Structure formats: structure tokens, C-alpha cells
């Protein structure tokens, strides 16, 4: 299992990065990214803290960790600058909190995020066809989510994926240890979202390739 969207107690998660890594490791995870919620109020604290934590974890644990951020509920106009700040501070995965149907995310967030130098647009809700085209052209990963509420639009995303072919990724948006899932359950979520059985590995391979591009190591799923 590879998961590139999780949260620690540096934002609204329940666990320290080290404990989340250990629990994920025991569950069989290969790679996990810590992508805590940020805006201008906390980015200078969160990113360096995660960078330090990941450096130590990657020395002492079998699981590999990636420091990242989830830019959350900001004015869309601020997204490009926050992306730049996050990367300058050492974030290797930049996620934007998309226009999920269960939260009042500012309109225009999806489009502005897709025009920025991000890695993943998380739980984008009713992604438009124009946005799907941009994601495909810019090779930005669109997330289907294992998280309650956010997952309600997974079927819509899968329909657009079959039509436009943008990179697609499954993440858990873990906040507590109970949110971590097994590889078998991940496959069930993917199929339940409308993916044909023969296409499941395409999504798992996307996670693998994105994770590998962010790590200076070799590993196998």
C-alpha cells in the first residue's frame, strides 16, 4: 500500500509522524506521505517539522515517508504562492484540498490548483470536463478518496478518468489509525468506484510511480 495523503497532529490528525509511520508500517505500507493542512498561518512551522521527522524515520524504519502539505481552504489566488513556499521549505508532495461536495471550498479552487505546480488535487468533487482536460494536459494526479464524504464523488471522477485519461490516484486522507487500509481493501474501493477489474493495477501503479519520483531510493510494490 502506498498512501500520499495523510495527516498528523501537526494539523488535524491524531498521531505524531513517527507513530503514524509505525502503524502504517505494521499494516504493510511501503510509502506514506504526511500532507498536513496548511495556509499562511502555519506553513513555516509544519513543513520544516515534517522534513525533520521524515529524515529520521527514513533512517530507522522500513517504511519510507515523504514530507508534504495539503493547501486547504485558502483563496484560490493564494494557491500558486503557497505552492512555491511549500516547495522552498522542503515539501516533496503538494496536495490541494479540492472542491469536495461535503465542505464549503471556495469556487475556483480546482482550476487554480490545476494551473499551479502541484502533485495531487484531492477529493475534487464535481470536477468539470475542462478541469479534467487540464489535469490530463499537465499530468496532475486526481484523487479518488477512501474517506467518508469525500468518496461520494469517486464515481464521477472515474467516469472522467475513462474519458480523459489524467493520472488517477487512491489515497485515504488518514486522520486516525483506523483510517489506514490494507492493499486488498484499497482494491475493493477502486472497483466500487467504478473501475474495471482489469484496470485496478493502473491506479496502483500511478501511486507507485509518483512515490518513486519523490524518493531517492528504489523499492518494489
C-alpha distance (Angstrom), angle and dihedral (degrees) to the residues before:
residue distance angle dihedral
X1 . . .
X2 3.79 . .
X3 3.80 118.8 .
X4 3.78 121.9 -176.1
X5 3.82 100.2 179.3
X6 3.81 118.3 61.6
X7 3.80 137.8 131.1
X8 3.80 134.2 -136.6
X9 3.79 131.1 -168.9
X10 3.79 87.5 -83.9
X11 3.81 82.6 85.6
X12 3.81 124.9 2.0
X13 3.80 101.1 -38.7
X14 3.80 123.3 110.6
X15 3.81 102.1 -130.5
X16 3.77 141.2 60.9
X17 3.82 113.2 -110.6
X18 3.81 90.4 -107.9
X19 3.80 93.5 53.4
X20 3.79 93.7 44.8
X21 3.80 89.0 50.8
X22 3.80 92.2 49.1
X23 3.80 93.5 48.4
X24 3.80 90.9 47.3
X25 3.80 90.1 47.3
X26 3.81 91.1 53.7
X27 3.81 89.2 50.2
X28 3.80 90.6 56.2
X29 3.80 100.9 -101.1
X30 3.81 116.4 159.1
X31 3.82 98.5 -167.0
X32 3.79 134.4 9.6
X33 3.80 130.0 -177.6
X34 3.78 121.5 -150.1
X35 3.81 105.3 -142.6
X36 3.77 105.8 172.8
X37 3.80 121.3 -174.0
X38 3.79 113.7 -93.7
X39 3.78 142.6 175.7
X40 3.81 130.3 158.5
X41 3.82 91.2 -66.3
X42 3.80 98.6 66.3
X43 3.81 111.5 10.7
X44 3.83 92.9 102.7
X45 3.81 90.1 56.2
X46 3.81 103.2 37.1
X47 3.79 101.9 48.4
X48 3.84 99.0 49.6
X49 3.82 89.5 44.6
X50 3.80 91.9 53.7
X51 3.80 92.1 44.8
X52 3.82 90.5 55.0
X53 3.80 92.5 45.1
X54 3.80 93.6 49.8
X55 3.80 92.7 48.8
X56 3.81 90.8 57.0
X57 3.80 95.9 40.1
X58 3.79 92.2 51.2
X59 3.80 90.4 55.6
X60 3.78 96.7 48.0
X61 3.81 105.9 31.1
X62 3.79 134.5 62.9
X63 3.81 90.3 -136.0
X64 3.79 115.8 78.8
X65 3.79 121.3 -135.3
X66 3.79 132.6 -158.0
X67 3.82 124.9 -155.3
X68 3.77 113.9 -131.2
X69 3.78 147.5 141.4
X70 3.77 140.5 -127.8
X71 3.80 109.8 -143.2
X72 3.78 101.1 -143.3
X73 3.82 136.5 -163.8
X74 3.80 95.6 -24.7
X75 3.77 126.4 142.9
X76 3.82 104.5 -84.4
X77 3.80 90.5 -124.0
X78 3.83 88.8 65.5
X79 3.80 96.0 54.8
X80 3.84 99.4 88.4
X81 3.81 93.0 50.6
X82 3.80 93.4 46.7
X83 3.81 89.3 50.2
X84 3.80 89.6 54.1
X85 3.81 93.2 47.5
X86 3.80 92.4 47.6
X87 3.79 93.1 51.7
X88 3.80 92.6 45.7
X89 3.81 88.7 53.9
X90 3.80 91.6 52.3
X91 3.81 107.1 -91.9
X92 3.80 109.2 152.3
X93 3.81 97.1 -175.2
X94 3.79 119.3 46.7
X95 3.79 116.0 -168.4
X96 3.79 125.9 179.7
X97 3.80 120.6 -149.2
X98 3.79 99.8 -120.8
X99 3.79 131.7 -149.7
X100 3.80 97.1 -75.9
X101 3.79 113.6 -176.8
X102 3.82 92.3 -125.9
X103 3.83 98.7 59.5
X104 3.82 133.9 51.1
X105 3.81 96.8 -112.1
X106 3.80 114.6 172.0
X107 3.79 113.8 -95.2
X108 3.77 111.8 -109.3
X109 3.81 93.8 36.8
X110 3.80 94.3 113.7
X111 3.79 94.8 50.6
X112 3.80 95.9 44.2
X113 3.79 90.8 47.6
X114 3.80 91.9 51.2
X115 3.80 89.7 51.0
X116 3.83 90.0 53.8
X117 3.80 131.7 76.1
X118 3.80 96.4 -93.9
X119 3.79 132.4 138.3
X120 3.81 103.7 -147.6
X121 3.80 135.9 21.4
X122 3.79 102.5 -153.5
X123 3.79 125.0 -145.4
X124 3.84 94.3 -20.7
X125 3.80 96.2 -176.2
X126 3.81 113.4 -153.5
X127 3.79 96.5 9.9
X128 3.79 109.8 -165.3
X129 3.78 124.4 -127.6
X130 3.82 90.4 -115.1
X131 3.81 89.2 53.6
X132 3.79 90.4 48.1
X133 3.79 89.0 54.4
X134 3.80 91.5 50.8
X135 3.81 90.9 49.8
X136 3.79 90.1 52.0
X137 3.81 94.0 46.2
X138 3.81 93.6 47.6
X139 3.83 94.9 36.2
X140 3.79 93.5 -127.0
X141 3.79 115.0 162.3
X142 3.79 117.4 -115.1
X143 3.77 115.7 -153.1
X144 3.75 131.4 -132.2
X145 3.77 107.6 -163.9
X146 3.77 136.2 -138.1
X147 3.80 89.6 -161.0
X148 3.79 121.9 108.6
X149 3.79 111.9 -104.0
X150 3.79 96.2 10.4
X151 3.80 88.6 64.4
X152 3.81 92.5 63.4
X153 3.80 91.7 88.0
X154 3.82 96.0 46.5
X155 3.80 92.3 104.3
X156 3.80 91.6 54.9
X157 3.81 90.8 50.7
X158 3.79 91.9 49.9
X159 3.81 91.2 52.0
X160 3.80 89.9 53.7
X161 3.81 91.2 44.6
X162 3.79 91.5 58.0
X163 3.79 89.7 49.4
X164 3.82 101.4 42.1
X165 3.81 106.1 21.0
X166 3.84 100.2 -139.6
X167 3.83 116.2 163.2
X168 3.80 108.3 -80.3
X169 3.78 126.0 -158.6
X170 3.82 136.2 -178.4
X171 3.81 117.6 -140.1
X172 3.79 132.8 169.7
X173 3.83 100.7 -143.0
X174 3.80 84.5 -141.2
X175 3.80 117.3 -157.9
X176 3.81 99.7 159.6
X177 3.81 133.2 27.4
X178 3.80 89.9 -104.8
X179 3.82 89.0 65.1
X180 3.81 92.8 66.0
X181 3.79 112.5 102.2
X182 3.78 139.1 -162.9
X183 3.78 125.1 -111.7
X184 3.82 90.0 -109.7
X185 3.79 92.2 53.3
X186 3.80 90.5 47.4
X187 3.79 88.9 57.5
X188 3.80 90.6 50.0
X189 3.82 91.0 52.8
X190 3.79 91.2 50.0
X191 3.80 93.0 50.2
X192 3.82 92.1 43.8
X193 3.81 88.3 54.8
X194 3.80 89.8 62.7
X195 3.80 103.4 -91.1
X196 3.78 116.9 142.8
X197 3.79 113.0 -114.6
X198 3.79 91.6 -118.3
X199 3.83 90.2 56.3
X200 3.82 98.9 51.6
X201 3.80 94.2 94.9
X202 3.80 90.8 54.7
X203 3.80 88.7 67.1
X204 3.79 94.2 43.8
X205 3.80 89.5 49.5
X206 3.80 90.2 52.3
X207 3.81 89.2 57.4
X208 3.79 90.2 48.5
X209 3.80 94.5 49.6
X210 3.80 94.4 47.3
X211 3.80 92.1 47.3
X212 3.80 92.1 47.5
X213 3.80 91.2 51.0
X214 3.82 89.3 58.1
X215 3.82 97.0 47.7
X216 3.79 129.8 68.7
X217 3.81 92.2 -143.3
X218 3.77 138.4 80.2
X219 3.79 120.7 -118.2
X220 3.78 139.5 157.6
X221 3.79 130.7 -137.2
